[in-house]
Amino acid sequence: MNELIQKISSDPLLMLSAAVGVVVILFVVLVVIIAAMRIKTYKDRYINTALENRTQKERIDTLEYELKRYQMDNAQQAQLLKQFDETKKRLAETTDTLAAVRKELGETQNLLARTKAQLESTEAMHAALKEEHVHLKERLDNLHEDNNKLRVNNARLLMKLETGEQLAAHMKQRRGTGMSEEEDK
């Protein structure tokens, strides 16, 4: 190898070729080193990008999960809002019904008050009529008693009258027979 180095050192053309060769080799080594550095840089970038992509994918997955959760919450809230609206409508209907029932209750209470007043008036009339009935019954009983007494009295008088008439007719007949006998005499 020493010989080869001496031969190259003595010949300027070979020296130029060797220098060019060394420069080319240095250039190739430089290109390889630069390429290796670029490859390392690209590799680092790729790793960083892959790591960043993984992180972003996890974040996207997390955000998608949160989005689904929020959508489910939103659906639940929409359902609750719908139920609230239905409850609100039912409450309005119930309030209207309550107002109608209260109005009807007021009318019914007024009717009850009037009916109670009429009942009290009717009961008072009934009591008065009952009292009057008792009084009239006593009076009727008294009239019946008086009527019976008068009938008994009338019957006795009628019997006395009939007896008196019979007696008078008998007496008349006797007088008539006594007078006819006296006339005959």
Secondary structure, 3 states (H helix, E strand, C coil): CHHHHHHHHHCHHHHHHHHHHHHHHHHHHHHHHHHHHHHHHHHHHHHHHHHHHHHHHHHHHHHHHHHHHHHHHHHHHHHHHHHHHHHHHHHHHHHHHHHHHHHHHHHHHHHHHHHHHHHHHHHHHHHHHHHHHHHHHHHHHHHHHHHHHHHHHHHHHHHHHHHHHHHHHHHHHHHHHHHHHHHHC
